[in-house]
């Protein structure tokens, strides 16, 4: 009997200690976090969260919000969390009492009992006005830059076209060949700028993919043609090995060309002088594959794991300057097409980048958009 009493007292002590620890934790977290019951009533939360819940007062950002209009949508979101036993995360615009809009990221998660039944909801709210301002400034800058670059690019296209038409005198075959490559490069730049502007006109940098059938070998030849003088300047020889039975792919030509141009540009940039670049085009099941191999410094395993991440530069592995967006962008594009991209690096200083994309129209993994 005494043993049971002792155990009960011990449990009671543990409970009170846990309660005090929880209260201390809730009082000192500088975030708006609170719990609600199934009827939407406030249970407990961090310091100042009750003021936010009841009166729309954001103590941390000195804001007085008109939170009443949000209560209706709150009920719908709560119902979804309860009915589906799932978390939701979203951004919400909440106007202040002075009618100035403010942005918050909201996260809601179910609170479950031992039977995994929902018995309440936890809510985390965070003001993201600064992030939204920085995003708007970045988008305005990039959109303005893209717009300003389009005019001289169009002027270059028109000028080269006039030269090719012999408007300013006769053009030799060798000159015509160079002018054709310059024109292709200018048109590619114009398409890229249009894509850039479209990206920043859409929310969160989402670009619609325009699918069509095209030949990957033909596109590869075009890309090599545009980069051939850069390769010659470094004494790099580019060769292609063709092993495919089906050269076609189904995808967005502009975006896939970005991938090839990024990989080819990197291969030339980091290749040793007077070395060779080998490109292989082949089929693997329902995929058309692109391999590009060069002789360049070994990439350690820890670098390979993050080389396709945003702002992790391929140049970093070679101790050179780079912003780390080319490979990140390439991976996003290939992934959106339902394909894959990877890198292999060998101690004999051979580096191979490979990507493959479906050559069928019914790939269930392909997306209609790509988000950068």
N, C-alpha and C positions, 0 to 999 in steps of 0.2 A: 504493500500500500504506500509506504514511504517512498519507494522507488518510483511509483507512478506520479506522486506529487512532485518529486524532484525533477522528473522528466518534463512535466507540464510547466513547472517554473522555468526550466531551462529553455523550453520552446517559447514561452512568453517573453523571456529576456531577449532571445534571438529576434523575435518578431519586433519588439520595440527598438532594438538596435538597428534592424533593417529599416524600420519606419523612419528613424532619425537620419540614417544615412541617405535614404531616398529623398527626404525633405531637404537635407543639406545640399544634395546634388541638384535638385530642382530649383533651389533658391539661388544657385550660383552659376548655372549655365546661362550665358548671355545670348539666348536664342528664344524665339517664340515657339514653344512646344507645349501642347496640352492634350488631355484625354477627354473624350466625350462618351456618354452612354448611348444606348441604341436609340434613345429619343432625342438625341442632339444636345443634351444638357451637359454643362461643364462639370467635370469631376475634379481634376487637379492639373497642375502644370508648372512650368518654370515661372520665376518671378516676372511680373508684369504681363504674363500671357492672359490672365483673366481680364485685365483692362482692354487688351486687344480683342478678346472674344466678346465682351459685353458692350464696349464703347468704341471700338475701332482705334484705340490709342496705341501707336507704335512708339514705345518709350525709347527704344534704341536708336531710332532715326528721327525722333522729335516730330512725329506726324500724327495728325488728327484725321482719321479716315471716316468716310461715310460708308460704313460696313453693312448697313441695313439692306441695301439692294442685293448684296452678295448672299444673304441668308437663303434666298430661294434656290440659287444654284448649289449652295452648300448642301441642301437637303437631297438634291438629285445625286450629287457625288457621294454623299454618305450612303444613300440607298444602294448605289452600285457596289461600294466597298462591302456592305453588309450582305447583299444578295449573292455576290460572287466570291466573297472571301478573298479579295485581291486588293493589291495596292494601286493607287493612282497618283500620277505626278503630272503637273501642268503649270502653266504660267497664267496669271490672272491680273487684269488691270482693275485697280480700285481707286476711285476718285477720292480726293481729300475733301474736307468740309469746305475748302476754298475752291472746289471744282477742278483743282490741278490733278491730273492723272498720275498714278504711281503703279509700279509693277512689282508683283510678288511671285515667287515660286512657291507652290503649295504641294506638300506631300502628305498623303493620307494612307494609313495602313490599318488593317484590322487587328484588334486585340482578341486573342483566342483563349479559351479555357482548355482543360486537359483533354476534352473531347474534340478539340479543334473547331468548336462552335464560336461564332463571333459574339463577344459580350461587350464590345466597345470599339472606339476608333481613336487612334493617335494622330494628331495633326502637327505638322511642322511648317511654319511660314517664315519666309525670308525675303526681305526687300532686295530687289535686283535693279534698282534705278540706275546705279552706276554702270552695271554691266550693259544695260539697254542703251545708255548714252554712248558708251565706248563702241558698242556694236553699230549704232547709227552713224557715228563719226567715221568708223572704218569703212562702212558700206558706202557712205557719201564720197569719201576720198577715192576708193577704188573705182566706183562708178564714174566719178569725174575724170579720173586718170584714163580709164578705158575710153570714155567719150572723146577726150582730147586727143588720144592716140589714133582714133579711127580716121580723122580728117587727113593727117599726113600719110597714113597708110593707103587710103583711097587715092590720094594724089600720086603716090608712087605707082600704084597699079595702072592708073591712067597714063602716066608718063612712059612706063615700060611698054604698054600696049601701043602707044603712038610710035615708039622706037621700032617695035616689031613690024608695024605697018609701013616702015620706011618713010615716015612723015618728015624726018629730018636728014634724009640721005640713006643711001644703000647700007645694008647690014650684011656682013659676011656670015657664013654658016656657023663658024666658031662663035662669033658674037651672038648670033641668034640662039645658039644652044645655052649660052650663059644667061641671056635675057629671059629665056623660057624658065630657067631654074629660079631666077630672081622673081619672076612673075608668080610662079607657084608658091614661093616662100611668102610673098606679100599677100597672096590670097589666103594662105593658111593663117597668117597673122590676123587678117581681117576676120576670118571665121572664128578665131580664138577670142578676139576682142568682142565679137557679137555674143559669143557664149559667156564671156565674163560679164558683160552688161546684163544679159538675161539672168545670170546667177544672182546678181545683186538687186535685180528687180523683184526677185522671188523671195519669199520668206525663208530665212535660215539657209540661203545659198543652195536651194534645190533647183537642179537643172533637169528639164524633160529630155529623155533620150529618144532620138528619132531613129528607129530601127529600119534597116534595109539590108539586102544581100549585097555583098561586095567581096572582091578578091583580096585576101591578105597579102599574097605575093606582090600584086600590083601596087598596093599601098606601100609595102616595104621598099619596093624599087623607087617609088616617088620620094620617100623619106630619105633614102640613101642619096638620091640625086640632089636633094636640097642641102645635104650635109657633106657632099663629096669634097668640096674645096676646103672645108674645115679639117677633114681627115688628111687631105694631101698636104696641108700646111704643117701637119705633125708627122708626116711620113707614114701614116697608118693605112694599111690596105684592108679593104672590106670585101669579103667574099660571101656568097650565099649557096647553101646546100639545100636542094629541094627534094623532099621525100614524100610529099603528100599525094593522096589519091583524090582528096577533095580540098581545093584551095579556098573555098568560100567560107565566109563567116556571116552571121546575122547580128548586126549591131549598129551602133551609132558611129559613122565614119569619122566625124570630127573628133570624138572623144577617144576612139581607138588610135587614131593618128597621134593624139597627144601622148599616149602610152609609148608608142614606138619611137617617137621623137625624143621623149625623155630618156628612154633606155639607150638609144643610139647616141644621144648627146653625152650621156654619162660615160658610155663605153669609150668614146673618142677622148673625152676630157681626161679620164684617169688612166688611159692606156699608155704604156711606155712608148717613147718615140721609136719610129721605124718598126713597129710591131704589127700584128695582124688582128683583125676582128672577124670572127666567124659567126655567121647567122645561119640557123637551121630552121626550116619550115617543114612541119610534118603533122600527121594525123595521129590521134590517140583516142580510140573509141569514137564518140560523137563530138570531139573537140579538134579544132585546128590550133596547133602549138607554134610558139615563136621562142627560139633560143638565141641569145646573143652572148658570145664568149669573147673576152679580151684578156690580155696579159697586163696585170696591174697588181699593186700590193695586196697581200693577203688580208681578208676581212675576218677578224676574230669572231668567235661564236657569240660573245655577248653583244657585239655590234649587229650581227645578222638578225638577232631576235627582235631588235627595235628599229631596224633600218627603214621599214615602211611606215613608221609612226610619224605623226605630224611634227614638224620642226626638228626631227632627228635626221641630220644630213648625212648623205652618202659621203660627202666631203670630209666629215668628221673622222671617218674610218681611214682616210688618207691624209689627215692633218691639213686640209685645205678649207677655203671659205665656201660656205653654202648655207642656204636658208632651210633646206630640208622639206620642200613641198613637192618636188617632182615625183619622188617615189611614193609618197603618201597619196598624191593625186592619182597616180597610176593604179595603185591598189584599190582605191575607191571606185575607179572606173571599171576595172576588171571584175571586182566583186559584184558590182551592180549588173554586169552582163552574165552573171552566173558562172564565172570562171575563177581562176586562181593565179597567183603570182608568187614567185619565190626566188631565192638566191642561193647559190652554192659557191663556196670559196675553197680553194685547194692550196696546200702548202707550196706547190710549185708555181704559185702566183698566177693561177687561172681563176677567173671569176665568171660565173655563168648566171645570167638572169633569164628566167623562163616565165612566160605567161601563156595561158590557154583559155580560149573562149568557145562556147558551143557553135557548131556549124549547122544547127537545126533551129527551126523557128518555134518549136514547142518546148523550149527549156523552161521548166517550172520555177527555176531559181532566178531567172532574169527579172530585173526591176524595170519599172516605167520611168523612174527618175534616179538621179544620183545626187547625194547631198555631200557637199564639201565642207 
